[in-house]
Amino acid sequence: MAFGDVTRVFSNIQSMQALGNMQSTNQKLGMHQMRLSTGSRLNRAEDDSASYTIAKKLESKVRGQAQALANIGDAKSMLTVAEGSLNSVMDIMQTMKEKAVQAANDTLGDEEREAIETELDALYNEIGDVLADSEFNGKALFDGDTLQFQVGAAQGDSFSVQMASLGKDDVIAGVSSDGRAASVSTPITAGEGQYSDWTGVNGGITVTDNGYTGSQTGSLYFKFDDANSRLIVSEENTAQGFSDAVTNGDVVDLTGYTAGSTLTFDGIDFEFDDALADLGDGEGFKLDVTAAIAAGTDTYVGQLNDADDAAAVIGNIDNGIDLVAEELSKLGDAQNRLSFKHDNLESSMTNTEAARSRIEDADFAKEQMEIVKLQILQQTGMSTFAQSNAAPQSILSIF
């Protein structure tokens, strides 16, 4: 500094410079102390606007990835619930197969097979309950929907799983109560009471069990009504029974009937030959039937009248086991893919967080080093400021 500067006391330039340096040092010291207290190198955009923008974008990606990891966990939980339900169905069907195999053995009588059929029906309905009650957060799992899972932070990072539409009828081909075929006995017997014998009745009519759906157990009585060219069909061999049958429309129209043509009543097919002409007015015949379960009852696996019926049920159960095994395999594949996505996303999140940390997080060692340096500068600046304030007093020696 020029000596002439010391002789001017109105403006103490040395003091002003020292004050400016002290303020700059204090400002820098405060910035580094803030970084240590927050752990972040970028506390405001003005600290480094470009790095601040990049860091915030990386932070947004990391937070999105963290939520995507949680989504994957929830998705796996949802599929695990579905898998548990299908495993329960599989266990039920394994039990059903055991029972069906048992029923296929001719060491069993009708009552034993009927007991097995009742148990199979109950197990079959339980399959329906398990599938219907399978849900996750109120979402039905087996209604055929495509489930969308967000498994990444970007807009298109989704994963789809197609769920099967499954009910008990889909798993095992059940027969509805309205369609359960009842048996029609053979041979056809001549009528009793008011019915006279029909000569050659067994050769004059062919009856095919086409799935009788009525509820009558025992016999159906057919009476020829010549005046109206029809057969009246009653469940009772009484005048009142036939009267009620006419009222209810339980008749078989014979108008214009041609021998050998097919007539149908409640799923029973009739074919008469020319022997129909031998049937006089008021005469008829009876048909022994085994009734179907009343309409409106639940569906079931099928009848077990003999070993052949049981074998058919075994086939249906095997098909169901194959179907459920296939769906379990699909769920396993989806869960496996979700596990890979989880591992990949976790690695990506770690790397992204590392990139953000390098930009935004404070280096404590470096910041502490800067603070020590600035504290020394702060102390020397205070000393220099004091000296610069005392320098103008030396001008008094001139006087």
TABEL-V918058 format. One record per run of one state. SS is the DSSP state (A for helix, B for strand, O for the rest). FROM is the first residue (numbers start at 1). LEN is the number of residues. If there is no record, write none. Layout:
ss = [SS SS]
from = [FROM FROM]
len = [LEN LEN]
//
This chain:
ss = [O A O A O B O A O A O A O B O B O B O B O B O B O A O B O A O B O B O B O A B O B O B A O B O A O B O B O B O A O B O B O A B O A O]
from = [1 3 7 13 39 40 41 45 48 49 104 110 133 135 137 139 141 143 144 146 151 158 163 165 166 168 172 175 176 177 180 182 183 184 185 189 191 201 205 210 212 213 218 226 229 230 235 239 249 251 254 262 266 268 273 274 279 284 290 300 301 307 361 362 364 399]
len = [2 4 6 26 1 1 4 3 1 55 6 23 2 2 2 2 2 1 2 5 7 5 2 1 2 4 3 1 1 3 2 1 1 1 4 2 10 4 5 2 1 5 8 3 1 5 4 10 2 3 8 4 2 5 1 5 5 6 10 1 6 54 1 2 35 1]
//
